[in-house]
Amino acid sequence: MKNQKLSERNTADLKKSEKSIKTITGILLGMLLVLFMLSLYITFTKGFTALLIIPITLMPIVILNFNTINEIKKELKSRIEN
């Protein structure tokens, strides 16, 4: 997929992207939360496991996705105001 500036994309495409990014980010966040809880449980019952590192290292992806969603919302809002 070719990266385009948000201002160059049409409104329908932006709404579609926002919806898909929200869905994917929600699923990723849920899975990371479950993985974190399970790895904490394993850490407390059997000792430290490297599995605990994975959800922590993947959190920047969630943060970047939230930033992208906010940028899309700003662009859509600016189009409504104009």
C-alpha positions as a LaTeX table, in Angstrom:
\begin{tabular}{lrrr}
\hline
Residue & $x$ (\AA) & $y$ (\AA) & $z$ (\AA) \\
\hline
Met1 & 0.00 & 0.00 & 0.00 \\
Lys2 & 1.38 & 3.35 & $-1.00$ \\
Asn3 & 1.64 & 5.88 & 1.82 \\
Gln4 & $-0.13$ & 9.12 & 1.01 \\
Lys5 & $-0.55$ & 12.26 & 3.03 \\
Leu6 & $-3.85$ & 12.39 & 4.84 \\
Ser7 & $-4.78$ & 15.59 & 3.03 \\
Glu8 & $-4.44$ & 13.81 & $-0.33$ \\
Arg9 & $-6.82$ & 10.96 & 0.56 \\
Asn10 & $-10.58$ & 11.18 & 0.13 \\
Thr11 & $-12.98$ & 11.24 & 3.07 \\
Ala12 & $-14.41$ & 7.77 & 2.51 \\
Asp13 & $-10.93$ & 6.27 & 2.46 \\
Leu14 & $-10.01$ & 8.09 & 5.67 \\
Lys15 & $-13.14$ & 6.82 & 7.43 \\
Lys16 & $-12.43$ & 3.28 & 6.24 \\
Ser17 & $-8.82$ & 3.52 & 7.44 \\
Glu18 & $-9.89$ & 4.92 & 10.80 \\
Lys19 & $-12.37$ & 2.10 & 11.33 \\
Ser20 & $-9.90$ & $-0.63$ & 10.39 \\
Ile21 & $-7.08$ & 0.85 & 12.49 \\
Lys22 & $-9.43$ & 1.14 & 15.49 \\
Thr23 & $-10.48$ & $-2.49$ & 15.12 \\
Ile24 & $-6.96$ & $-3.81$ & 14.68 \\
Thr25 & $-5.62$ & $-1.70$ & 17.55 \\
Gly26 & $-8.41$ & $-2.86$ & 19.85 \\
Ile27 & $-7.71$ & $-6.50$ & 19.06 \\
Leu28 & $-3.96$ & $-5.99$ & 19.51 \\
Leu29 & $-4.46$ & $-4.17$ & 22.81 \\
Gly30 & $-6.76$ & $-6.92$ & 24.08 \\
Met31 & $-4.34$ & $-9.66$ & 23.12 \\
Leu32 & $-1.40$ & $-7.82$ & 24.68 \\
Leu33 & $-3.37$ & $-7.34$ & 27.88 \\
Val34 & $-4.23$ & $-11.05$ & 28.04 \\
Leu35 & $-0.63$ & $-12.00$ & 27.27 \\
Phe36 & 0.63 & $-9.62$ & 29.95 \\
Met37 & $-1.77$ & $-11.00$ & 32.56 \\
Leu38 & $-0.91$ & $-14.61$ & 31.70 \\
Ser39 & 2.82 & $-13.93$ & 31.77 \\
Leu40 & 2.45 & $-12.20$ & 35.15 \\
Tyr41 & 0.62 & $-15.26$ & 36.44 \\
Ile42 & 3.35 & $-17.57$ & 35.12 \\
Thr43 & 6.01 & $-15.29$ & 36.62 \\
Phe44 & 4.42 & $-15.43$ & 40.07 \\
Thr45 & 3.78 & $-19.18$ & 39.98 \\
Lys46 & 6.89 & $-20.56$ & 38.24 \\
Gly47 & 9.38 & $-17.70$ & 38.22 \\
Phe48 & 10.52 & $-15.17$ & 35.64 \\
Thr49 & 9.76 & $-15.88$ & 32.02 \\
Ala50 & 10.89 & $-13.97$ & 28.95 \\
Leu51 & 7.28 & $-14.00$ & 27.78 \\
Leu52 & 6.69 & $-10.98$ & 30.03 \\
Ile53 & 8.87 & $-8.82$ & 27.74 \\
Ile54 & 6.75 & $-9.31$ & 24.60 \\
Pro55 & 3.67 & $-7.22$ & 25.55 \\
Ile56 & 5.89 & $-4.45$ & 26.89 \\
Thr57 & 7.94 & $-4.26$ & 23.69 \\
Leu58 & 4.84 & $-4.29$ & 21.46 \\
Met59 & 3.12 & $-1.38$ & 23.23 \\
Pro60 & 4.75 & 1.26 & 20.96 \\
Ile61 & 2.75 & $-0.20$ & 18.05 \\
Val62 & $-0.47$ & 0.48 & 19.96 \\
Ile63 & 0.70 & 4.02 & 20.78 \\
Leu64 & 1.58 & 4.70 & 17.12 \\
Asn65 & $-1.83$ & 3.41 & 16.03 \\
Phe66 & $-3.60$ & 5.71 & 18.52 \\
Asn67 & $-1.56$ & 8.64 & 17.16 \\
Thr68 & $-2.55$ & 7.72 & 13.61 \\
Ile69 & $-6.23$ & 7.54 & 14.62 \\
Asn70 & $-5.98$ & 10.99 & 16.20 \\
Glu71 & $-4.36$ & 12.41 & 13.05 \\
Ile72 & $-7.14$ & 10.95 & 10.91 \\
Lys73 & $-9.78$ & 12.42 & 13.24 \\
Lys74 & $-8.14$ & 15.87 & 13.01 \\
Glu75 & $-8.10$ & 15.67 & 9.22 \\
Leu76 & $-11.76$ & 14.61 & 9.08 \\
Lys77 & $-12.72$ & 17.39 & 11.50 \\
Ser78 & $-10.87$ & 19.98 & 9.42 \\
Arg79 & $-12.78$ & 18.83 & 6.33 \\
Ile80 & $-16.11$ & 19.18 & 8.12 \\
Glu81 & $-15.26$ & 22.71 & 9.29 \\
Asn82 & $-14.28$ & 23.85 & 5.80 \\
\hline
\end{tabular}
